Amino acid sequence: MFKSFFPNPRLFFLSVVVYSGICSFIWYSYNEQIGEFLGFDLAPAAPVIGLGHFITDSFLLFYLYYFTCGALFAAFWFTVANHRWQWWSIVGSIFILFSTYFSVQVSVAINNWRRPFFDLVQNALGGSASTGTDEIAVTKSEEAIAEVSTDLYDLILIFAEIAFLAIFVFVITRFFVSHFIFRWRTAMNDYYTAQWETVRNIEGASQRIQEDTMRFAEIMENLGVSIVDAVMTLFAFLPVLWALSVHVTELPIVGEIAHPLFVASLVWSVFGTGLLAVVGIKLPGLFFKNQRVEAAFRKELVYGEDDEARAQPPTLKELFANVRKNYFRIYFHYMYFNVARMLYIQADNIFVYVLLVPTIAAGAITFGILQQILTAFSQVSNSFQYLVNSWTTIVELLSIYKRLASFEAAIRHEPLPAIDQLAT
C-alpha cells in the first residue's frame, strides 16, 4: 500500500514527522530573526482585511521558508532513495500540504473580515431593535445611511474577493489530489499484479486488487485531505482562539482560568474523541469480516457460472446466512455508536454558547467578536474532533487495510494476519 508509492515508507514517514517538527520549531522560535535578516517587516499590526492578508511580509516570508524546506527535503530523498513515483509522492505531497494550508488561511481571512462587518451591522442596528423601519429612516440622516451602506457594500465586495479565491484554491487542490490518488492506486495496482502468482490463492485476491485498491484510493482522497486540513486548521486557528480568549473573562462552573476558550475546546474535543473511540472499538473488525463473508458468497456465485456442481442452494443459503449474521451484528453495534455520536454532536452545537453565557450577559464583547469566537472555536474543535467526524470512514479504511495487509504478508512469505485465518 505504501511501499509501492513512497520510498522506504517507515523511514520516509518518520523523517516527515521529525523534519516537520524541526522546521516548525525553527519557524515559531526564530521567524522574526529570519525575517529581520532577510529584510522583512514582521512588526505586529492589525489584521489586514481582504486579499492583502496573503501578501503581507509574514506571509511572503512563510512562502519562502516553506518552499525552501520542502525543496531540501525532496532533494534529500531524491538522492538517498530514488523512486519511480517520487515526483508525485514527495513533491506532490509538499504541494498538497501547502495548498491545504493556504485554503485554511482563506478561512482565517474570512474570520478577520467577520469582526468589522458584524460590528458595523451591530452599530447600524443599535437602539433600533424595537422600532420600525420608518422610525430608523427618520432617526438617521441620509448621509449617515449612505455612508453605512457604502461601508457594508465595500465589505461584502471584499468577502466576494476572498470567496472567489477560496473557490479557485479548492478546485485546484481537489483536481490535483484526484490525480495524486489515482497515481497511488496505479502504483498499488502495478505492485500487486506483479506479485499475482504469490497472492492469487488468497481469498478474494482479484477483489482485493481491483476493488479494495480502488476503495482505498477513494477513501484516502477524502480522508487524507481531511486530516491534513484538520492539522493545518489547528496551526492557523489555535493562535486566533488563543488571542480571542482575552475577551472571555470566565467560564460557567469553572470560573476564571487562563485562555479559557483554548482550554475548553481542547478538553471537549479530547472527551468526544475518546468517547467515540471506545464506543466504536468493535466496528473495524466487523467491517473486515463483512468484506470476507460477502467475498465468499460472491466467489461461490462466480464459480457457479462455470461449474454446475457449485453454487448449490444449500451452500448459497449457508453463505448468505453468514452475510446476514454479520450485518445484524454491525447494525447492533452501530445503533449504540450512533446514539453516542449524535448525542455528542448535538451537545457540540450549543457547547460554545454555554461557555459564552456569562460573557454575553455582561455585554463584554461585540457582535463581531462573537462571530469571530464562534468561527474560531468551531474550526479548532472540529479539527480536534477529526476522529469523531470521520469515524465511519476510518472504520471502512481500517477494514480495507486489514484485507490488503494479507497481500503484504503473502508477498513477504509470512503467516496471514490472525483475523484472515479465522473461519467466516
PATI-570833 format. One record per atom (N, C-alpha, C): residue in three letters; x, y, z. Coordinates in pm, whole numbers, plus 50000, padded with zeros to 5 digits. Example, Ala and Ser with C-alpha at 12.3 -4.5 7.8 and 13.67 -1.06 7.14 Angstrom:
Ala513194943150780 Ala512304955050780 Ala513204967050780 Ser512854977550708 Ser513674989450714 Ser512905000350787 
% end
This chain:
Met500814987950000 Met500005000050000 Met500855012650000 Phe501925012750077 Phe502765024650089 Phe504105022950017 Lys504665010950023 Lys505955008349960 Lys505885010649810 Ser504735007949752 Ser504595009449607 Ser504685023949563 Phe504375033349651 Phe504265047449613 Phe505305056349680 Phe505695052749802 Phe506645060949877 Phe507985053649892 Pro509095060849891 Pro510405054449910 Pro510615050550056 Asn510895037850080 Asn511195032950215 Asn510215038950317 Pro508935034750312 Pro507875041450387 Pro508155043850536 Arg508695033950606 Arg508895035650750 Arg509825047450779 Leu510975047450711 Leu511905058350732 Leu511375071450674 Phe510655070450561 Phe510135082550498 Phe509165089950589 Phe508165082650641 Phe507165089350724 Phe507745093650859 Leu508705086050910 Leu509395090351032 Leu510165103251006 Ser510825103950890 Ser511565116150856 Ser510625127950836 Val509425125250781 Val508435135950764 Val508065142050898 Val507795133350996 Val507395138051130 Val508535145851195 Val509735139951194 Val510885146351260 Val511235159451191 Tyr511325159151058 Tyr511715171150983 Tyr510665182150998 Ser509395178350993 Ser508325188351011 Ser508405194651149 Gly508705186251251 Gly508835191551387 Gly509985201351398 Ile511115197851336 Ile512285206751341 Ile511985219951268 Cys511405218851150 Cys511095230951072 Cys510075239751144 Ser509065233451205 Ser508055241151279 Ser508685248051399 Phe509565240851470 Phe510235246751587 Phe511065258851546 Ile511815257451437 Ile512645268651390 Ile511775280451350 Trp510655277451282 Trp509785288251235 Trp509165295851352 Tyr508575288651446 Tyr507885295251556 Tyr508855301451656 Ser510095296851658 Ser511075302151753 Ser511895313651694 Tyr512155312951563 Tyr513115322451506 Tyr512615329351380 Asn511305329251354 Asn510845335551230 Asn511105350551227 Glu511045357051344 Glu511315371351348 Glu512765374351313 Gln513675366151368 Gln515095368151339 Gln515385365351191 Ile514755354751137 Ile514945351450996 Ile514395362750909 Gly513205367750944 Gly512605378650867 Gly513445391250872 Glu513975394450990 Glu514825406351003 Glu516085404950920 Phe516675392950918 Phe517895390450841 Phe517635392150691 Leu516435388050646 Leu516105388750504 Leu515435401850465 Gly515215410750564 Gly514665423850534 Gly513155424750534 Phe512475415150597 Phe511015415650607 Phe510585422950733 Asp509485430150725 Asp508935437350840 Asp507845428850905 Leu508165422851021 Leu507215414051089 Leu506645420351215 Ala506715433551225 Ala506175440451342 Ala504685437751354 Pro504175435351478 Pro502745432651496 Pro501895443951439 Ala500835440251372 Ala499935450151312 Ala498525444651314 Ala497565453551294 Ala496165449151290 Ala495965439851170 Pro495075430051184 Pro494825420851072 Pro494425428150945 Val494975424150833 Val494625430050704 Val493345423650655 Ile492375431850620 Ile491085426750574 Ile491105426150422 Gly490905414150366 Gly490865412650222 Gly492045404650169 Leu492255405550037 Leu493295397649974 Leu494695401750016 Gly494825413850068 Gly496125418250119 Gly496635409650232 His495725402050295 His496105392750403 His497155382750356 Phe497145379350227 Phe498015368750176 Phe499345373750121 Ile499555387050121 Ile500815392350068 Ile501515401250169 Thr501165399550295 Thr501905406650399 Thr503315400850407 Asp504215408150473 Asp505605403450484 Asp505695389950555 Ser504835387750655 Ser504875375050728 Ser504505363450637 Phe503535365750547 Phe503155355150454 Phe504235352850349 Leu504785363550297 Leu505835362050196 Leu507035354550254 Leu507365357450379 Leu508455350250445 Leu508105335550461 Phe506855332750498 Phe506445318750515 Phe506535311250383 Tyr506075317550273 Tyr506165310950143 Tyr507605307150113 Leu508515316450133 Leu509935314050105 Leu510475302850194 Tyr510125303450321 Tyr510615293550417 Tyr510075279650385 Tyr508775278950355 Tyr508145265850329 Tyr508755259150206 Phe508865266650097 Phe509365260549974 Phe510855257249983 Thr511595264850063 Thr513005261450085 Thr513115248350161 Cys512335247050269 Cys512345234550348 Cys511865222850264 Gly510805225050185 Gly510285214350101 Gly511285209949996 Ala511975219449934 Ala512965216149832 Ala514125208149891 Leu514575211950011 Leu515675204650076 Leu515255190350109 Phe514015188650157 Phe513515175350191 Phe513415166550067 Ala512845172149960 Ala512715164449836 Ala514085160849780 Ala515005170249780 Ala516345167649726 Ala517035156449804 Phe516825156049936 Phe517435145550018 Phe516925131749976 Trp515605130149965 Trp515035117149932 Trp515275113449786 Phe515345123249698 Phe515685120449559 Phe517085114549550 Thr517955118749642 Thr519345114349639 Thr519535100749705 Val518935098649823 Val519225086549901 Val518335074749863 Ala517165077349804 Ala516255066249770 Ala515445069749647 Asn516085069149533 Asn515395072349408 Asn514225062749387 His513065068349353 His511845060349344 His511065064449221 Arg510405054649159 Arg509655057149035 Arg508615068149052 Trp507935068249167 Trp506835077549188 Trp507215089549273 Gln508505092749286 Gln508955102849382 Gln508405116949353 Trp508245120249225 Trp507715133649196 Trp506285135249246 Trp505495124549232 Trp504115125149283 Trp504075123449434 Ser504755113349487 Ser504635110249630 Ser505295120649718 Ile506415126449676 Ile507145135949760 Ile506775150349724 Val507065154149601 Val506765167949560 Val505255170349560 Gly504485160349517 Gly503035161749520 Gly502505163749661 Ser503055156449757 Ser502635157949896 Ser502965171849948 Ile504145176949911 Ile504545190449954 Ile503565200849900 Phe503155199149774 Phe502205208549715 Phe500845207649783 Ile500375195449811 Ile499065193649876 Ile499075199950015 Leu500145198150090 Leu500245204350222 Leu500145219450212 Phe500855225150114 Phe500835239750101 Phe499455244750059 Ser498855238449958 Ser497555243149911 Ser496485241650018 Thr496585231150099 Thr495635229350209 Thr495825240050314 Tyr497085242950347 Tyr497355253650443 Tyr496845267150390 Phe497045269450261 Phe496565282050203 Phe495045282850211 Ser494365271650188 Ser492905271350199 Ser492455274850340 Val493185269750439 Val492855272850578 Val493065287750605 Gln494115293450547 Gln494365307650566 Gln493265316050502 Val492625310850399 Val491465317650342 Val490365318550447 Ser490185307750523 Ser489195307850631 Ser489585317950739 Val490875319150767 Val491345329150864 Val491035343150813 Ala491255345450683 Ala490975358550624 Ala489485361950636 Ile488625351950613 Ile487195354250628 Ile486845357050774 Asn487505350150866 Asn487245352551008 Asn487675366651048 Asn488785371550992 Asn489205385351017 Asn488155395150964 Trp487535391550853 Trp486505400150792 Trp485245400850878 Arg484965390350953 Arg483725389851030 Arg483615401151132 Arg484725404551196 Arg484645414451304 Arg484205428151254 Pro484875434251155 Pro484395447451110 Pro483005446851048 Phe482675436050978 Phe481375435350913 Phe480245434551015 Phe480365425351110 Phe479275423651207 Phe479255434851311 Asp480395440851340 Asp480375452751426 Asp479655464151357 Leu479875465351227 Leu479175475751151 Leu477675473051149 Val477315460451132 Val475895456751136 Val475295460151273 Gln476035456851380 Gln475545459651515 Gln475375474751536 Asn476345482551491 Asn476265497051508 Asn475105502851427 Ala474895497251307 Ala473805502251222 Ala472435499251282 Leu472365487851353 Leu471095483951414 Leu470965488451558 Gly471975494951610 Gly471995498651752 Gly470805507251791 Gly470125502951898 Gly468995510651952 Gly467745509751868 Ser467715500851769 Ser466555500351681 Ser465835487051683 Ala466175478551780 Ala465605465151781 Ala464105465151797 Ser463575475151868 Ser462135475251895 Ser461415485951814 Thr462065491551714 Thr461415501951635 Thr461175497051494 Gly460355504151422 Gly460045500351284 Gly460985506851185 Thr460885502851060 Thr461805508150958 Thr461575523050933 Asp460355527650944 Asp460075541850921 Asp460815550451022 Glu460825546251150 Glu461485553951254 Glu462985554251233 Ile463565542851185 Ile465015542551158 Ile465345552951053 Ala464535553850949 Ala464795563450842 Ala464745577750894 Val463935580350993 Val463805593651049 Val464995596951139 Thr465405587351222 Thr466445589951321 Thr467845590251260 Lys468005585751137 Lys469315586051072 Lys469245595350951 Ser470295603350936 Ser470335612450821 Ser470635604550695 Glu470335610450582 Glu470605603850456 Glu472105601650436 Glu472915611350485 Glu474365610050472 Glu474875598150553 Ala474345596550675 Ala474775585450760 Ala474365572050700 Ile473145571550645 Ile472665559250583 Ile473535555750462 Ala473865565750382 Ala474685563450262 Ala476085558750300 Glu476645564650406 Glu477995560850449 Glu478035546350499 Val477055542750581 Val476995529050631 Val476765519150517 Ser475885522950425 Ser475605514250310 Ser476865511950227 Thr477605522750206 Thr478855521550129 Thr479845512250199 Asp479985513950331 Asp480915505450407 Asp480495490650400 Leu479185488450411 Leu478695474650405 Leu478925468550267 Tyr478655476150162 Tyr478885471050026 Tyr480375468350003 Asp481225477150056 Asp482675475150041 Asp483115462150108 Leu482605459650229 Leu482975447450300 Leu482395435050231 Ile481195436250175 Ile480625425050100 Ile481455422049977 Leu481945432449911 Leu482815430649794 Leu484115423849834 Ile484665427749948 Ile485895421349998 Ile485635406550025 Phe484475403450084 Phe484135389350108 Phe484065381749976 Ala483475387749874 Ala483355381249744 Ala484735378149687 Glu485685387449702 Glu487045385249653 Glu487685373249723 Ile487535372649855 Ile488095361449931 Ile487405348449892 Ala486075349049874 Ala485305336949840 Ala485745331449704 Phe485965340349605 Phe486415335649474 Phe487795329349483 Leu488655334949566 Leu489965328949586 Leu489815315249650 Ala488915314049748 Ala488675301149814 Ala488205290649713 Ile487305294749623 Ile486795285449522 Ile487925280849431 Phe488755290349386 Phe489855287049296 Phe490825277149362 Val491235280049486 Val492185271349556 Val491575257549580 Phe490295257249618 Phe489615244449643 Phe489595235849518 Val489225241749404 Val489115234149279 Val490485228849237 Ile491505237349243 Ile492845233249204 Ile493345221949295 Thr493105223449426 Thr493565213349522 Thr492885199949496 Arg491555200149480 Arg490835187549459 Arg491235181049327 Phe491455189249223 Phe491885183849094 Phe493235176849108 Phe494165183449175 Phe495495177649191 Phe495455165249279 Val494685165849388 Val494585154349479 Val494005142249407 Ser493025144249320 Ser492445133149246 Ser493505126149161 His494335134149093 His495415128249014 His496455121549103 Phe496765127849215 Phe497725122249311 Phe497275108449359 Ile495995107549397 Ile495485094849450 Ile495405084249341 Phe495055088149218 Phe495005077949113 Phe496405072749081 Arg497415081249089 Arg498785076349073 Arg499125066349183 Trp498645069249303 Trp498875059949414 Trp498195046549386 Arg496955047149338 Arg496265034649303 Arg497005027349192 Thr497505034649094 Thr498275028448986 Thr499505021349040 Ala500185027949135 Ala501385021849194 Ala501025009049268 Met499925009149344 Met499494997049414 Met499114986049316 Asn498374989949212 Asn497944980149112 Asn499154973449046 Asp500124981549006 Asp501324975948942 Asp502084966849037 Tyr502144970949163 Tyr502904963149262 Tyr502234949749289 Tyr500914949649308 Tyr500214937349341 Tyr500104927849221 Thr499824933449103 Thr499704924748986 Thr501054918248951 Ala502144925148982 Ala503454919148960 Ala503704907349052 Gln502954906749163 Gln503094895949261 Gln501924886049252 Trp501214885849139 Trp499974878149128 Trp500164863349160 Glu501214857349114 Glu501424843149139 Glu501574840149287 Thr502044849949364 Thr502224847949508 Thr500914849749584 Val500084859149537 Val498904862749615 Val497614856949559 Arg497674850149444 Arg496454845749377 Arg495614836049460 Asn496244828849555 Asn495494819149636 Asn494854825349761 Ile495124838049784 Ile494454844949895 Ile492974846149863 Glu492134843949962 Glu490674845049944 Glu490334858949889 Gly489584859049778 Gly489154871749719 Gly490284880049664 Ala491334873549611 Ala492524880849565 Ala492174890849456 Ser491354886849360 Ser491014895849249 Ser490264908149301 Gln489354905749397 Gln488594916849453 Gln489514926349528 Arg490474920749600 Arg491364929249680 Arg492214938249591 Ile492644932849477 Ile493464940949388 Ile492624951349315 Gln491464947349265 Gln490654956749188 Gln489804965849277 Glu488974960049361 Glu488024968149437 Glu488654974649559 Asp489444967049636 Asp489994972549759 Asp490994983749733 Thr491814982349628 Thr492734993249597 Thr491965005549549 Met490865003249475 Met490035014349430 Met489405021449550 Arg488835013749643 Arg488205019849759 Arg489225026349850 Phe490385020049862 Phe491465026049941 Phe491835039849885 Ala491945040649752 Ala492285053349688 Ala491175063649708 Glu489925059449692 Glu488805068849708 Glu488735074349850 Ile488915065449948 Ile488835069750087 Ile490015078950122 Met491215075250075 Met492375083550102 Met492235097450040 Glu491545098149925 Glu491345111049860 Glu490585120649952 Asn489565115450019 Asn488765123850108 Asn489345124450248 Leu489705112850301 Leu490175112250440 Leu491545118750453 Gly492425116250354 Gly493765121950362 Gly493745137050360 Val492945142750270 Val492845157250263 Val492215162750391 Ser491245155450445 Ser490575159950567 Ser491525160650685 Ile492375150550700 Ile493285150650814 Ile494345161350800 Val494825163450676 Val495775174350653 Val495105187750682 Asp493865189150636 Asp493125201450662 Asp492915203750810 Ala492645192950885 Ala492445194151030 Ala493715198851099 Val494845193151060 Val496115197051121 Val496455211551086 Met496285215250959 Met496595228850917 Met495655238950982 Thr494405234951001 Thr493445243751069 Thr493885246551212 Leu494385236251278 Leu494895238251415 Leu496045248151416 Phe496975246751322 Phe498105255951315 Phe497635270251292 Ala496585271851210 Ala496135285251174 Ala495215291451278 Phe494315283451338 Phe493275289151424 Phe493585288451573 Leu494525279951614 Leu494865279851757 Leu495375293451804 Pro496275299951730 Pro496685313451774 Pro495525323251775 Val494585321751679 Val493415330551676 Val492555328551801 Leu492275315951834 Leu491455312851951 Leu492175317052080 Trp493475315152082 Trp494275319352197 Trp494145334352219 Ala494225342052110 Ala494135356552121 Ala492725361052159 Leu491715354252103 Leu490325358052133 Leu489935354752277 Ser490685346052342 Ser490375342352480 Ser490445354252575 Val491135364952536 Val491235376652624 Val489885383352643 His488955380852551 His487635387152562 His486695379452653 Val487075367352694 Val486235359052780 Val486855358652919 Thr486155363953015 Thr486725365153149 Thr486565352553234 Glu485465345253213 Glu485225333353294 Glu484345323453220 Leu484375311053270 Leu483545300453215 Leu482535296053320 Pro481365291253277 Pro480395286153374 Pro481005274753456 Ile480665274353584 Ile481105263953679 Ile482595265153710 Val483425265253603 Val484885265453624 Val485355278853679 Gly484775289653629 Gly485215302953672 Gly486335308253585 Glu487235315953644 Glu488315322253569 Glu489505312753557 Ile489945310653433 Ile491155302853404 Ile491895309753290 Ala493145306453274 Ala493935312253165 Ala493505306453032 His493355315052931 His492995311052795 His491815301252795 Pro490665305552847 Pro489535296352868 Pro489005289852740 Leu488905297252630 Leu488365291452508 Leu489265280452453 Phe490555282752457 Phe491525272952410 Phe491445260152494 Val491445261752626 Val491395250152716 Val490085242552699 Ala488975249952689 Ala487655243552677 Ala487555235552548 Ser488045241052437 Ser487975233852309 Ser488825221152314 Leu489965221852377 Leu490835210252387 Leu490195199152471 Val489695202752590 Val489085192852680 Val487855186552616 Trp486995194752558 Trp485765189852497 Trp486045180552379 Ser487035184152298 Ser487355176052181 Ser488005162752218 Val488905163052316 Val489545150752362 Val488495141352422 Phe487555147152495 Phe486475139052552 Phe485665132252443 Gly485275139652339 Gly484475133852231 Gly485235123352152 Thr486505126052125 Thr487315116352051 Thr487475103452130 Gly487775104652259 Gly487915092752343 Gly486625084952355 Leu485505092052369 Leu484195085652380 Leu483885077252256 Leu484055083252138 Leu483735076052014 Leu484705064651986 Ala485965066352023 Ala486945055752001 Ala486595043452085 Val486155045652209 Val485805034552297 Val484505027952252 Val483505036152221 Val482195030852183 Val482265023152051 Gly483125027751957 Gly483175021451825 Gly484325011851805 Ile484875006551914 Ile486084998451905 Ile485864985251829 Lys484644980051827 Lys484374967251761 Lys484114968551612 Leu483864980451563 Leu483414982151425 Leu484454978451318 Pro485744981951333 Pro486694978251226 Pro486734963251200 Gly486784954951305 Gly486814940551287 Gly485564935351219 Leu484404940951253 Leu483154936651193 Leu483084940251045 Phe483594952151009 Phe483594956050868 Phe484554947250789 Phe485684943750849 Phe486624934750782 Phe485964921150758 Lys485334915750860 Lys484684902750846 Lys483544903550745 Asn482884914950738 Asn481804916650642 Asn482314915650499 Gln483484921150474 Gln484064920150341 Gln484384905550308 Arg484784897850407 Arg485144883950385 Arg483914875350354 Val482854877050431 Val481654868850407 Val480994872750275 Glu481014885650240 Glu480484889850111 Glu481314883949997 Ala482654884050014 Ala483534878649911 Ala483314863649893 Ala483114856350004 Ala482884841949995 Ala481584838949920 Phe480534846649950 Phe479244844749883 Phe479364847949734 Arg480024858949701 Arg480194862949562 Arg481064852949485 Lys482104848049550 Lys483024838649485 Lys482304825649446 Glu481434820749535 Glu480684808549506 Glu479754810649387 Leu479144822349381 Leu478274825349267 Leu479064825749137 Val480254831549141 Val481104832249022 Val481494818248977 Tyr481874809549071 Tyr482214795749036 Tyr481014788548974 Gly479824791849026 Gly478614785348975 Gly478294788748832 Glu478844799848780 Glu478604803448641 Glu479284793548545 Asp480374787348588 Asp481134778248501 Asp481034763548543 Asp480594760948665 Asp480554747248716 Asp479184744548777 Glu478444735348717 Glu477094732448765 Glu477074726748906 Ala478194720748949 Ala478244714849082 Ala478414725349191 Arg478784737349152 Arg478994747949250 Arg477744756649262 Ala477714765149364 Ala476614774649387 Ala475274767549403 Gln475274756149473 Gln474024749149501 Gln473254756449611 Pro471914755949607 Pro471104763349706 Pro471524761349851 Pro471794748949899 Pro472194747550040 Pro473484755350072 Thr474434754749980 Thr475694761950001 Thr475474776950002 Leu474704781749905 Leu474434796049898 Leu473654800750020 Lys472714792450066 Lys471934796050183 Lys472834797450306 Glu473794788250320 Glu474714788850433 Glu475614801150425 Leu476114803850305 Leu476994815350288 Leu476244828450312 Phe474994829250263 Phe474224841450284 Phe473824843050430 Ala473654831750501 Ala473374832450644 Ala474534839150718 Asn475764836450673 Asn476924843150733 Asn476884858150707 Val476464861750583 Val476334875950549 Val475294882550640 Arg474144876050653 Arg473054881350736 Arg473494882950881 Lys474154872750934 Lys474584873151073 Lys475524884851099 Asn476474887051007 Asn477444897651029 Asn476814911451014 Tyr475894912850918 Tyr475194925650902 Tyr474394929051027 Phe473714919251083 Phe472924921951202 Phe473824925951319 Arg475024920351326 Arg475974924451430 Arg476384939151409 Ile476654942551283 Ile477044956351253 Ile475914965951290 Tyr474674962351254 Tyr473534970951285 Tyr473424973251436 Phe473634962551513 Phe473524963851659 Phe474594973051715 His475844970751675 His476924978851730 His476854993251680 Tyr476384995151556 Tyr476235008751506 Tyr475085016051577 Met474105008751627 Met472985015051696 Met473465022951817 Tyr474205016551908 Tyr474645023952027 Tyr475775033651993 Phe476545030551887 Phe477575040151844 Phe476935053051795 Asn475875051851714 Asn475205063751662 Asn474505071551772 Val473995064551875 Val473405071551990 Val474455080652055 Ala475625074952084 Ala476685082652147 Ala477175093952056 Arg477335090951927 Arg477835100951833 Arg476875112551817 Met475585109751800 Met474615120451779 Met474405128751906 Leu474435122252023 Leu474335129752147 Leu475475139852159 Tyr476675135252125 Tyr477845144052134 Tyr477755155352032 Ile477355152051907 Ile477285162351803 Ile476245172951837 Gln475085168751887 Gln474055178451923 Gln474495187152040 Ala475175181052138 Ala475695188952250 Ala476765198752201 Asp477525194652101 Asp478585203152048 Asp478025215751982 Asn476805214751927 Asn476205226351860 Asn475965238051954 Ile475735235252082 Ile475455246252176 Ile476535247952281 Phe477575239652277 Phe478595239852382 Phe479255253552393 Val479645259452280 Val480345272252285 Val479425283252337 Tyr478125282452305 Tyr477185292552357 Tyr477075291452509 Val477085279152561 Val477045277252706 Val478275283752770 Leu479425282152707 Leu480655288052760 Leu480575303352762 Leu479885309052662 Leu479875323652647 Leu478725330552718 Val477855323052785 Val476705329252852 Val477125340452948 Pro478085338353041 Pro478475349353130 Pro479025361453055 Thr479805359052951 Thr480405369952875 Thr479345377752798 Ile478405370552735 Ile477335377252661 Ile476425384952755 Ala476085378852869 Ala475205385452965 Ala475825398353019 Ala477155398353032 Ala477845410253084 Ala478065420652974 Gly477745417152849 Gly477955426552739 Gly479415429752717 Ala480275419952739 Ala481715422452735 Ala482305421452594 Ile481525416952496 Ile482035415652360 Ile481025421352261 Thr481545425152144 Thr480665430052038 Thr480175418251954 Phe479225421251867 Phe478685410851780 Phe479755405451685 Gly480635414251640 Gly481705409951552 Gly482675400451620 Ile483055403551744 Ile483945394851820 Ile483265381451848 Leu481955381851878 Leu481205369651900 Leu481275360651776 Gln481105366451658 Gln481175358551535 Gln482565352651515 Gln483585360351548 Gln484955355251537 Gln485195343551633 Ile484695345051756 Ile484875334451855 Ile484145321751812 Leu482915323151765 Leu482135311551723 Leu482835304151609 Thr483345311651512 Thr484015305351398 Thr485315298851439 Ala486155306051515 Ala487445300551557 Ala487265288351645 Phe486325288851739 Phe486085277551827 Phe485605265451748 Ser484725268051652 Ser484205257151568 Ser485325250951486 Gln486195259151430 Gln487295253951348 Gln488245245551432 Val488605250551550 Val489545243251636 Val488925230351689 Ser487695231251739 Ser487055219451796 Ser486805208851689 Asn486415213051567 Asn486205203451459 Asn487515196551419 Ser488615203951425 Ser489915197851394 Ser490295187751500 Phe490095191351627 Phe490375181851735 Phe489435169851728 Gln488225172151674 Gln487235161451667 Gln487295153851535 Tyr488455153751473 Tyr488605147051343 Tyr488135132551350 Leu488515125651457 Leu488115111551471 Leu486605110251486 Val486005119651558 Val484545119351577 Val483825120951443 Asn484275130751364 Asn483585133851239 Asn483855123751129 Ser484975116551139 Ser485375107651030 Ser485405093051071 Trp484825089651186 Trp485005076251239 Trp484465065551145 Thr483305067951085 Thr482715058050995 Thr483655055150878 Thr484215065550820 Thr485135063850708 Thr486425057250752 Ile486905060850871 Ile488125054750924 Ile487925039850944 Val486755036050993 Val486455021751013 Val486535014250881 Glu485955020050777 Glu485995013550645 Glu487425012550594 Leu488215023250614 Leu489615022950569 Leu490405012350644 Leu490175011150775 Leu490885001050854 Leu490554986950805 Ser489304984650770 Ser488924971250723 Ser489594968150590 Ile489694978250501 Ile490384976250374 Ile491874973950398 Tyr492434981550491 Tyr493844979850525 Tyr494124965550572 Lys493224960050654 Lys493404946450704 Lys493414936350589 Arg492544938650489 Arg492484929350376 Arg493764930250293 Leu494214942350265 Leu495424943850185 Leu496664939550261 Ala496604939850395 Ala497744935250475 Ala498024920450450 Ser497004912750413 Ser497194898650381 Ser498084897050257 Phe497934906250162 Phe498794906050045 Phe500244908550086 Glu500414918450174 Glu501774921650218 Glu502404909450286 Ala501624902550368 Ala502154890750438 Ala502504879750339 Ala501634877550240 Ala501894866950142 Ala503134870050059 Ile503294882450021 Ile504444886449941 Ile505734884550020 Arg505674886950152 Arg506864885250237 Arg506994870850287 His506094862050242 His506104847950284 His505974846650436 Glu505084854650491 Glu504804854450634 Glu503404848850656 Pro503114843850778 Pro501744839050807 Pro500734850350789 Leu499554846850744 Leu498504856850729 Leu498124862550865 Pro497644875050869 Pro497144880650995 Pro496114871551058 Ala496044871651190 Ala495174862351263 Ala493724863351217 Ile493264875751190 Ile491854877351154 Ile491544871351017 Asp492574870050931 Asp492364864150800 Asp492464848850804 Gln492844843350919 Gln492904828950934 Gln491654823250999 Leu490794832451049 Leu489574827951116 Leu488554823051015 Ala487784813351055 Ala486694808650969 Ala485614819150962 Thr485024820650846 Thr483954830450833 Thr482724826050907 
% end
